[in-house]
Amino acid sequence: CLLQDGQEHYVQSLFSQFNEREHDKALTPQWAGSLARLYTPARYLFHCVQMASAYLAQMGPASTISIAAAFQGMDSFRWLSHTAYRAKELSATFPSKGFGTAERASWENDPAWQGLRELMEKVLVAYDWAECFVALNLVAKPAIEECVLRRLGDSARHHQDTLLGMLADAQAIDSARHRRWSAALVRMACETPGNEAVIRQWIDKWTPLADRAIEAYCAALPDQPNAAQVSIQATRDFRRSLGNGF
């Protein structure tokens, strides 16, 4: 809780500082269009992550797991709130770009989002608790973090959007915390014979869907020709860090 409070204080200070500098007025209309298409619709994505995390918390087999998943859900809600806040700010500088009004249409129809939308809609109906954990924390969230946070953050810096780059870095700190508790749970689960094979089977089931989602989203990123390849490799590196041949 203290870590989240500190992170939220930091993000709010970023918003205040960059607002005072009139940061958005320095952004190009072309980049604002990219934000309207590839950034602010992410509040729907983050809400999906929040709901799936809440399911893990509700159905968790132990209180320690439920608490970790609950904090993960709170972080996802913070990401959603930050995105909605930025949509409102950007709408003041770029009223014709659809900030705050066109995101649902983008989420439901833009090719860049359809892979991620399909991925998360299927995660939300993975009712077996253990499979939901694997699908969300070992496959879907790493995919989201690598393309929507890291690669979009890279594009933002390339287009002098320092605020989004720093915001993505702050959210990556949250995601690193989620990965630590997930890794600890996987290590514990694999102490029981048979669990390793089951986890690997679920990873193999969900990974192709996540890879396609990464490719669709990264194809729309400006000035990131290798974004999909880099993001997919990063998800592999994370799972490899779990050991047990994942």
C-alpha positions as CSV (number, residue, x, y, z in Angstrom):
1,C,0.0,0.0,0.0
2,L,2.8,2.4,0.8
3,L,4.5,1.6,-2.5
4,Q,1.3,2.3,-4.4
5,D,0.8,5.5,-2.5
6,G,4.3,6.7,-3.3
7,Q,3.8,5.8,-7.0
8,E,0.5,7.6,-7.1
9,H,2.0,10.7,-5.5
10,Y,4.8,10.7,-8.1
11,V,2.4,10.4,-11.0
12,Q,0.2,13.2,-9.7
13,S,3.3,15.4,-9.4
14,L,4.1,14.6,-13.0
15,F,0.7,15.7,-14.1
16,S,1.0,18.9,-12.1
17,Q,4.4,19.8,-13.4
18,F,3.7,19.1,-17.0
19,N,0.4,20.9,-16.9
20,E,2.2,24.0,-15.5
21,R,4.6,23.8,-18.4
22,E,1.7,23.5,-20.9
23,H,3.3,20.3,-22.2
24,D,0.4,19.4,-24.5
25,K,0.8,22.5,-26.6
26,A,4.2,21.4,-27.7
27,L,2.8,18.1,-29.2
28,T,2.3,17.8,-32.9
29,P,-1.2,17.2,-34.3
30,Q,0.1,14.0,-35.9
31,W,1.3,12.6,-32.5
32,A,-2.0,13.7,-30.9
33,G,-3.8,11.6,-33.5
34,S,-1.6,8.6,-32.5
35,L,-2.4,9.2,-28.8
36,A,-6.1,9.3,-29.6
37,R,-5.8,6.0,-31.5
38,L,-3.2,4.1,-29.5
39,Y,-3.1,5.5,-26.0
40,T,-6.4,6.8,-24.6
41,P,-8.5,3.7,-25.7
42,A,-6.2,1.7,-23.3
43,R,-8.5,2.6,-20.4
44,Y,-10.8,-0.2,-21.7
45,L,-7.8,-2.5,-21.8
46,F,-6.7,-1.6,-18.2
47,H,-10.3,-2.1,-17.0
48,C,-10.2,-5.6,-18.4
49,V,-6.9,-6.2,-16.5
50,Q,-8.5,-4.8,-13.4
51,M,-11.6,-7.1,-13.6
52,A,-9.4,-10.2,-14.3
53,S,-7.2,-9.3,-11.3
54,A,-10.3,-8.9,-9.2
55,Y,-11.4,-12.4,-10.2
56,L,-8.0,-13.8,-9.1
57,A,-8.4,-12.0,-5.8
58,Q,-11.9,-13.2,-5.2
59,M,-11.2,-16.8,-6.1
60,G,-7.6,-17.1,-4.7
61,P,-6.9,-20.2,-2.8
62,A,-5.0,-18.4,0.0
63,S,-5.3,-14.9,1.5
64,T,-1.7,-14.0,0.6
65,I,-2.5,-14.7,-3.1
66,S,-5.8,-12.8,-2.9
67,I,-4.1,-9.7,-1.3
68,A,-1.4,-9.7,-4.0
69,A,-4.0,-9.9,-6.8
70,A,-6.1,-7.2,-5.1
71,F,-3.2,-4.8,-5.1
72,Q,-2.5,-5.7,-8.7
73,G,-6.1,-4.8,-9.5
74,M,-5.8,-1.5,-7.7
75,D,-2.7,-0.7,-9.8
76,S,-4.7,-1.5,-13.0
77,F,-7.4,0.9,-11.8
78,R,-4.8,3.6,-11.3
79,W,-3.5,3.0,-14.8
80,L,-7.1,3.4,-16.1
81,S,-7.6,6.6,-14.1
82,H,-4.3,8.1,-15.4
83,T,-5.3,7.3,-19.0
84,A,-8.8,8.9,-18.5
85,Y,-7.2,11.9,-16.9
86,R,-4.8,12.4,-19.8
87,A,-7.7,12.0,-22.3
88,K,-9.5,14.9,-20.6
89,E,-6.3,17.0,-20.6
90,L,-5.5,16.3,-24.3
91,S,-9.1,17.1,-25.3
92,A,-8.6,20.7,-24.2
93,T,-5.6,21.2,-26.6
94,F,-6.8,18.9,-29.4
95,P,-10.7,19.1,-29.3
96,S,-11.0,17.6,-32.8
97,K,-9.1,14.4,-32.1
98,G,-11.9,12.6,-30.3
99,F,-10.3,12.4,-26.9
100,G,-12.9,11.3,-24.4
101,T,-15.5,10.6,-27.0
102,A,-14.0,8.2,-29.7
103,E,-12.1,5.7,-27.5
104,R,-14.9,3.1,-27.4
105,A,-15.2,3.0,-31.2
106,S,-11.4,2.5,-31.4
107,W,-11.4,-0.2,-28.8
108,E,-14.2,-2.1,-30.6
109,N,-13.2,-1.5,-34.2
110,D,-9.6,-0.4,-34.7
111,P,-7.4,-3.2,-36.0
112,A,-4.7,-2.2,-33.6
113,W,-6.8,-3.1,-30.6
114,Q,-8.6,-6.2,-31.8
115,G,-6.0,-8.7,-30.8
116,L,-5.7,-7.3,-27.3
117,R,-9.5,-7.1,-27.0
118,E,-9.9,-10.7,-28.0
119,L,-7.1,-11.8,-25.6
120,M,-8.6,-10.0,-22.6
121,E,-12.2,-11.0,-23.3
122,K,-11.1,-14.7,-23.4
123,V,-9.0,-14.2,-20.2
124,L,-12.1,-12.8,-18.5
125,V,-14.0,-16.1,-19.2
126,A,-11.2,-18.4,-18.1
127,Y,-13.0,-19.5,-15.0
128,D,-10.5,-22.1,-13.8
129,W,-8.6,-20.0,-11.3
130,A,-5.1,-21.4,-12.0
131,E,-5.6,-21.1,-15.8
132,C,-6.8,-17.5,-15.3
133,F,-3.7,-16.8,-13.3
134,V,-1.4,-18.2,-16.0
135,A,-3.3,-16.6,-18.9
136,L,-3.4,-13.1,-17.2
137,N,-0.1,-12.8,-15.2
138,L,2.2,-15.0,-17.3
139,V,0.9,-14.3,-20.8
140,A,-1.6,-11.4,-21.3
141,K,-0.2,-8.8,-18.8
142,P,3.4,-9.2,-20.0
143,A,2.2,-8.8,-23.6
144,I,0.3,-5.6,-22.6
145,E,3.2,-4.2,-20.6
146,E,5.7,-4.8,-23.4
147,C,3.8,-3.2,-26.2
148,V,1.3,-0.8,-24.7
149,L,3.6,0.5,-21.9
150,R,7.2,0.1,-23.1
151,R,6.9,0.4,-26.9
152,L,4.4,3.1,-26.8
153,G,6.5,4.9,-24.2
154,D,9.5,4.6,-26.6
155,S,7.4,6.2,-29.4
156,A,6.3,8.9,-27.0
157,R,9.9,9.9,-26.3
158,H,10.7,9.9,-30.0
159,H,7.9,12.4,-30.5
160,Q,8.9,14.6,-27.5
161,D,6.0,13.4,-25.3
162,T,8.1,13.2,-22.2
163,L,5.1,12.9,-19.9
164,L,3.8,9.7,-21.5
165,G,7.3,8.2,-21.5
166,M,7.7,8.9,-17.8
167,L,4.2,7.7,-17.0
168,A,4.9,4.4,-18.8
169,D,8.1,4.1,-16.8
170,A,6.1,4.6,-13.6
171,Q,3.5,2.0,-14.6
172,A,6.4,-0.4,-15.5
173,I,7.5,-0.2,-11.8
174,D,4.0,-1.4,-10.9
175,S,4.2,-4.3,-13.4
176,A,7.6,-5.4,-12.1
177,R,6.0,-5.8,-8.7
178,H,3.2,-7.9,-10.2
179,R,5.8,-10.1,-12.0
180,R,7.7,-10.7,-8.7
181,W,4.7,-12.1,-6.9
182,S,3.6,-14.1,-9.9
183,A,7.1,-15.6,-10.2
184,A,7.1,-16.5,-6.5
185,L,3.7,-18.3,-6.9
186,V,5.0,-20.2,-9.9
187,R,8.1,-21.4,-8.0
188,M,5.9,-22.5,-5.1
189,A,3.4,-24.3,-7.4
190,C,6.2,-26.1,-9.2
191,E,7.3,-27.7,-6.0
192,T,4.3,-30.0,-6.4
193,P,4.9,-32.7,-9.0
194,G,2.8,-32.3,-12.1
195,N,2.1,-28.6,-11.8
196,E,5.0,-27.6,-14.1
197,A,3.6,-29.5,-17.0
198,V,0.1,-28.0,-16.5
199,I,1.5,-24.5,-16.4
200,R,3.5,-25.1,-19.5
201,Q,0.4,-26.4,-21.3
202,W,-1.6,-23.3,-20.4
203,I,1.3,-21.0,-21.5
204,D,1.4,-22.8,-24.9
205,K,-2.3,-22.4,-25.2
206,W,-2.4,-18.7,-24.6
207,T,0.9,-17.5,-26.1
208,P,-0.2,-17.5,-29.8
209,L,-3.2,-15.3,-29.0
210,A,-0.9,-12.9,-27.1
211,D,1.7,-12.8,-29.9
212,R,-1.0,-11.9,-32.5
213,A,-2.2,-9.2,-30.2
214,I,1.3,-7.7,-29.9
215,E,1.8,-7.8,-33.7
216,A,-1.5,-6.1,-34.4
217,Y,-0.9,-3.3,-31.9
218,C,2.8,-2.8,-32.7
219,A,2.0,-2.6,-36.4
220,A,0.3,0.7,-35.7
221,L,3.1,2.3,-33.6
222,P,4.9,5.1,-35.4
223,D,8.7,4.9,-35.8
224,Q,8.9,1.4,-34.2
225,P,9.7,-1.0,-37.0
226,N,10.9,-3.8,-34.7
227,A,8.4,-3.2,-31.9
228,A,6.6,-6.5,-32.2
229,Q,9.7,-8.6,-32.4
230,V,11.2,-6.8,-29.4
231,S,8.0,-7.1,-27.4
232,I,7.5,-10.8,-28.1
233,Q,11.1,-11.6,-27.2
234,A,10.7,-9.7,-23.9
235,T,7.7,-11.8,-23.0
236,R,9.7,-14.9,-23.7
237,D,12.5,-13.6,-21.5
238,F,10.2,-13.0,-18.6
239,R,8.8,-16.5,-18.7
240,R,12.2,-17.9,-19.1
241,S,13.2,-16.1,-15.9
242,L,10.6,-18.2,-14.1
243,G,12.7,-21.3,-14.6
244,N,11.4,-24.8,-15.2
245,G,11.8,-24.4,-19.0
246,F,8.9,-21.9,-19.4
